[in-house]
């Protein structure tokens, strides 16, 4: 049985991440950052909750770091983060797939 505590944890993380992108709809946010552009690995149905939690935690940690920067630098660092995050996620997923073979 899956741990029911994961539900509140993921919902809290989702709320925090979504607060950084209030202009996006929920489906758009999930598609872009968890299952789509930046999480380009599995269909939503196949992604494990612990993977979703890791991705949301990473966003939360990074955005909290950016808040301490001057506004212009914050914007610049966020853009760089998205580029690096996308590449790192794809690399880690490829590595995991290779290990599963």
C-alpha positions as CSV (number, residue, x, y, z in Angstrom):
1,X,0.0,0.0,0.0
2,X,1.2,3.5,-0.8
3,X,1.9,5.9,2.1
4,X,-1.2,8.2,2.5
5,X,1.1,10.9,3.9
6,X,2.5,11.5,0.4
7,X,-0.8,13.2,-0.6
8,X,-0.4,16.2,1.8
9,X,3.3,16.5,1.1
10,X,2.9,16.6,-2.7
11,X,-0.1,19.0,-2.4
12,X,2.0,21.4,-0.2
13,X,4.9,21.3,-2.6
14,X,2.6,21.8,-5.6
15,X,1.0,24.8,-3.9
16,X,4.4,26.3,-3.3
17,X,5.7,25.8,-6.8
18,X,2.4,26.9,-8.3
19,X,2.6,30.2,-6.3
20,X,5.6,31.1,-8.5
21,X,3.6,30.6,-11.6
22,X,0.1,31.9,-10.7
23,X,-0.6,32.8,-14.4
24,X,-0.5,29.1,-15.3
25,X,-3.4,26.7,-15.1
26,X,-2.8,23.5,-13.0
27,X,-2.7,21.3,-16.1
28,X,-0.3,23.7,-17.8
29,X,2.0,23.8,-14.8
30,X,2.1,20.0,-14.4
31,X,2.6,19.5,-18.1
32,X,5.4,22.1,-18.4
33,X,7.3,21.3,-15.2
34,X,6.5,17.8,-14.0
35,X,5.5,15.8,-17.0
36,X,6.2,17.8,-20.0
37,X,8.9,20.3,-21.1
38,X,11.1,19.9,-18.0
39,X,10.0,16.5,-17.0
40,X,10.1,14.8,-20.4
41,X,10.3,11.2,-19.4
42,X,7.0,9.5,-18.8
43,X,3.3,10.0,-19.3
44,X,1.5,11.3,-16.2
45,X,0.0,7.8,-15.6
46,X,3.5,6.1,-15.3
47,X,5.3,8.6,-13.1
48,X,5.7,7.5,-9.5
49,X,4.7,9.9,-6.7
50,X,8.2,9.9,-5.3
51,X,9.5,11.2,-8.7
52,X,6.9,14.0,-8.7
53,X,7.8,14.9,-5.1
54,X,11.6,15.1,-6.0
55,X,10.9,17.4,-8.9
56,X,8.6,19.7,-6.9
57,X,11.1,19.8,-4.0
58,X,13.9,20.7,-6.4
59,X,11.9,23.6,-7.8
60,X,11.0,24.8,-4.3
61,X,14.6,24.7,-3.1
62,X,15.9,26.6,-6.1
63,X,13.2,29.3,-6.0
64,X,13.9,29.9,-2.3
65,X,17.6,30.4,-3.2
66,X,16.7,32.8,-6.0
67,X,14.6,35.0,-3.6
68,X,17.7,36.1,-1.9
69,X,19.2,37.6,-5.1
70,X,18.6,41.0,-6.6
71,X,15.5,40.9,-8.9
72,X,17.4,41.1,-12.2
73,X,19.8,38.4,-11.1
74,X,16.9,36.3,-9.8
75,X,15.3,36.3,-13.3
76,X,18.6,35.4,-14.9
77,X,19.3,32.6,-12.5
78,X,15.8,31.2,-12.9
79,X,16.2,31.0,-16.7
80,X,19.6,29.3,-16.3
81,X,18.1,26.9,-13.8
82,X,15.4,25.8,-16.2
83,X,17.9,25.0,-18.9
84,X,20.2,23.0,-16.5
85,X,17.2,21.3,-14.8
86,X,15.9,20.1,-18.2
87,X,19.2,18.6,-19.2
88,X,19.9,17.1,-15.8
89,X,16.5,15.5,-15.6
90,X,16.9,14.0,-19.1
91,X,20.4,12.7,-18.3
92,X,19.3,11.1,-15.0
93,X,16.3,9.5,-16.6
94,X,18.5,8.1,-19.4
95,X,20.9,6.8,-16.8
96,X,18.1,5.2,-14.9
97,X,16.7,3.6,-18.0
98,X,20.2,2.2,-18.9
99,X,20.5,0.8,-15.3
100,X,17.1,-0.9,-15.6
101,X,18.1,-2.8,-18.8
